[in-house]
Amino acid sequence: MSHTQPSYFHLHLISDATGETLTTIAKAAAVQYAQIRPIEHVHPLVRTQRQLDRAIQEIESAPGIVLYTVVNEALQTALEQRCRELNVPCLHVLEPIMKVFESYLGTAKTPIVAGQHVLDADYFRRIDALNFTMVHDDGRLPSDLNQADIIILGVSRTSKTPTSIYLAQRGYKTANVPLVPRIDLAPALLEPHSAFVVGLVASPDRISEIRRNRVQLLADRNLDDYVDRTRIAEEIAHSRRLCARHGWPVIDVTRRSIEETAATILKLLHERESARDGEKADG
């Protein structure tokens, strides 16, 4: 007797906070099973028995995998007991991580409801960074570059905007500036400022491919130079020379994901900060 593989499954995410952590973890796991679609049921801010009962009712109506991040032990016990009765898997996703911390640190955890989403200074810093980055996208430089943590330079289609947004979500105010042939850099960029400047480049073939797709969407007949591989190679060479002249590092993003590019930028930024701290200590 053959069993047909299901095309979907129910996934219940129960959190005493916003559910953002759970959603991220669940997405990372579910993507490994792309042939089966998860139907997510998100139950945020579950902090009382009544709120938990409502979530359990939905689990009863649509049984599936249950993941949770609830600190209250009474609620944990009630949820796990009901899931056993329903014969559905139930996992406190942070518990394995907490056991590692507890074993290594030699001390028990101090439970904090919604502890992973405390509205602290770091949270508001990320929101502020995201607002800054959206306002200063595509060459809209701030009047005072000392407001920016990072400035990304690059020719068209080198992933400047998505990289900037990713960095902003990490709490870094990021402006990005397009490098356009025969157009000078903004004077403010060459004046003294504290922002970390980095250039992005990619292979001419890769940029040409992306630009051709872009041109098709724009249906513009006057963009031959924009997609010409030779012209793009000249743009890239100019970008490299410009960055070398000013001592700005360059990252080739041809085979990098947005996350990998951002991680490299932060590594370079931290190296610069460490070097400056060392200079101050020596002085």
C-alpha positions in Angstrom: 0.0 0.0 0.0 1.5 3.3 -1.1 1.3 6.5 0.9 0.9 9.7 -1.1 3.1 12.5 0.2 1.1 15.5 1.5 1.3 18.7 -0.4 1.0 20.8 2.8 1.1 20.6 6.6 -0.1 22.8 9.5 2.5 24.7 11.5 1.5 26.3 14.8 3.8 29.0 16.2 3.0 30.0 19.8 4.8 32.8 21.4 4.5 35.1 24.4 6.1 37.8 22.3 5.6 38.9 18.6 6.4 35.5 17.2 9.2 36.9 15.0 11.9 34.5 16.4 9.6 31.5 15.8 8.7 32.6 12.3 12.4 33.0 11.4 13.4 29.5 12.8 10.4 27.8 11.2 11.1 29.4 7.8 14.7 28.2 8.0 13.5 24.6 8.7 10.5 24.5 6.3 12.6 25.7 3.3 14.4 22.4 3.5 11.1 20.7 2.5 10.2 22.8 -0.4 7.9 20.1 -1.9 5.5 20.4 1.1 3.9 23.8 1.8 3.5 24.9 5.5 0.3 26.6 6.5 1.3 28.8 9.3 -0.9 29.6 12.3 0.9 32.3 14.3 -0.3 32.8 17.9 1.5 35.8 19.4 1.3 37.3 22.9 0.1 34.1 24.5 0.6 34.9 28.2 -2.5 33.6 30.0 -4.4 30.2 30.1 -7.3 31.7 28.2 -5.0 32.9 25.4 -3.4 29.4 25.3 -6.8 27.7 25.2 -7.6 29.7 22.0 -4.4 28.5 20.4 -5.0 24.9 21.5 -8.5 25.0 19.9 -6.9 25.9 16.6 -4.4 23.1 17.0 -7.3 20.7 17.6 -9.0 22.0 14.4 -5.9 21.8 12.3 -3.4 19.4 13.8 0.3 19.8 12.9 3.7 20.7 14.1 3.7 22.9 17.2 6.7 25.2 18.0 6.7 27.6 20.9 8.6 30.1 22.9 6.6 30.5 26.0 8.4 31.1 29.3 5.6 30.5 31.8 6.1 26.9 33.0 2.4 26.3 33.7 1.5 27.2 30.2 4.3 25.1 28.8 3.0 22.1 30.8 -0.6 22.6 29.6 0.5 23.0 26.0 2.8 19.9 25.9 0.2 17.7 27.7 -2.5 18.6 25.2 -0.2 18.1 22.3 0.6 14.6 23.6 -3.1 13.8 23.8 -3.5 15.0 20.2 -0.4 13.0 19.2 1.2 16.1 17.5 4.9 17.1 17.9 5.5 20.0 20.2 8.9 21.7 20.8 10.1 24.6 22.9 12.6 25.8 20.2 14.8 27.8 22.6 15.1 25.0 25.2 18.0 23.1 23.5 19.9 26.3 23.2 19.2 27.3 26.8 20.5 23.9 28.0 23.8 24.5 26.2 24.1 28.0 27.8 23.2 26.6 31.2 25.7 23.7 30.9 28.5 26.0 29.8 27.9 28.9 32.2 27.1 26.7 35.1 24.0 28.7 36.1 20.3 28.4 35.6 18.5 30.8 33.3 16.3 33.6 34.6 13.1 33.4 32.5 11.9 36.7 31.1 8.6 36.8 29.2 9.2 38.0 25.6 12.9 38.2 26.6 14.0 37.9 23.0 12.0 41.0 22.1 12.6 43.4 24.9 12.0 46.9 23.6 15.4 48.1 24.6 17.8 50.6 23.1 19.0 48.0 20.6 15.5 47.5 19.2 14.9 51.2 18.7 18.4 51.5 17.2 17.4 49.0 14.5 14.2 50.9 13.7 16.0 54.2 13.5 18.6 52.6 11.2 16.0 51.2 8.9 14.3 54.6 8.6 17.6 56.3 7.9 18.5 53.8 5.2 15.2 54.0 3.4 15.5 57.8 3.3 19.1 57.7 2.1 18.8 55.1 -0.7 20.2 55.5 -4.2 22.4 58.5 -3.7 20.3 60.6 -1.3 23.2 61.4 1.0 22.6 62.8 4.4 23.7 66.4 4.9 26.0 65.2 7.7 27.7 61.9 6.8 28.6 61.4 10.4 25.0 60.2 10.9 25.8 57.2 8.7 27.6 54.1 10.0 28.2 52.7 6.5 28.1 54.1 2.9 28.0 51.6 0.0 29.2 52.6 -3.4 28.8 50.7 -6.7 27.6 50.8 -10.3 24.0 50.0 -11.1 22.9 46.4 -10.2 25.5 45.5 -7.6 22.9 44.8 -4.9 23.5 48.1 -3.0 19.9 48.6 -1.8 19.1 45.1 -0.5 22.5 45.0 1.2 21.8 48.4 2.8 18.4 47.2 4.1 19.9 44.0 5.5 22.6 46.0 7.4 19.9 48.4 8.6 18.0 45.5 10.1 21.2 44.7 12.0 21.1 48.2 13.4 23.6 50.0 11.1 22.6 53.3 9.4 23.5 52.7 5.8 23.4 55.0 2.8 24.1 53.8 -0.7 25.5 55.8 -3.6 25.4 54.8 -7.3 28.6 55.3 -9.3 27.7 56.7 -12.7 30.2 57.2 -15.5 31.3 60.8 -16.0 29.5 62.0 -12.9 31.6 63.2 -10.0 31.2 61.9 -6.5 29.2 64.1 -4.1 31.6 66.6 -2.5 30.3 65.6 1.0 31.6 62.1 0.5 35.2 63.4 0.1 35.0 65.7 3.1 36.0 64.4 6.6 33.3 62.1 8.0 33.1 59.0 10.3 31.1 56.7 8.0 32.7 53.5 6.8 32.8 53.5 3.0 32.9 50.3 0.9 32.6 49.6 -2.8 30.7 46.7 -4.4 31.6 45.3 -7.8 30.6 42.2 -9.8 31.6 40.5 -13.0 30.6 42.4 -16.2 28.7 39.3 -17.4 26.7 39.1 -14.2 25.8 42.8 -14.3 25.0 42.7 -18.0 22.6 39.8 -17.4 20.8 41.6 -14.6 20.6 44.8 -16.5 19.2 43.1 -19.6 16.3 41.8 -17.5 15.8 45.2 -16.1 15.8 46.8 -19.5 13.1 44.4 -20.7 10.9 45.5 -17.8 11.5 49.2 -18.6 10.9 48.6 -22.3 13.4 51.4 -23.1 15.1 51.4 -26.5 17.9 53.9 -25.5 19.8 51.8 -23.0 22.3 49.9 -25.2 25.3 51.3 -23.3 23.7 50.3 -20.1 23.8 46.6 -21.0 27.0 46.6 -23.1 29.5 44.3 -21.5 32.5 46.4 -22.6 31.0 49.6 -21.1 30.2 47.7 -17.9 33.8 46.4 -17.6 34.9 50.0 -17.9 32.5 51.1 -15.1 33.8 48.3 -12.9 37.4 49.3 -13.6 36.6 52.9 -12.8 34.9 51.8 -9.5 38.0 49.9 -8.5 40.4 52.8 -9.3 38.1 55.2 -7.4 38.0 53.1 -4.3 41.7 52.4 -4.4 42.5 56.1 -4.7 40.5 56.8 -1.5 41.5 53.7 0.4 38.0 52.3 0.4 37.8 48.4 0.4 36.1 46.7 -2.5 33.9 43.5 -2.3 33.2 41.4 -5.4 29.5 40.3 -4.9 29.3 38.1 -8.1 29.0 34.8 -6.1 27.9 36.2 -2.8 24.5 36.3 -1.2 23.2 39.5 0.4 23.9 38.0 3.8 27.5 37.1 2.9 28.2 40.6 1.5 26.8 42.2 4.6 28.8 39.9 6.9 32.0 40.8 5.0 31.2 44.5 5.3 30.7 44.2 9.1 33.9 42.2 9.4 35.8 45.0 7.6 34.0 47.7 9.7 34.9 45.9 13.0 38.5 45.5 11.9 38.7 49.3 11.2 37.2 50.0 14.6 39.6 47.6 16.3 42.5 49.3 14.6 41.4 52.7 15.7 41.0 51.5 19.3 44.5 50.2 19.1 45.8 53.5 17.8 44.1 55.3 20.7 45.5 52.9 23.2 49.0 53.4 21.8 48.6 57.1 21.8 
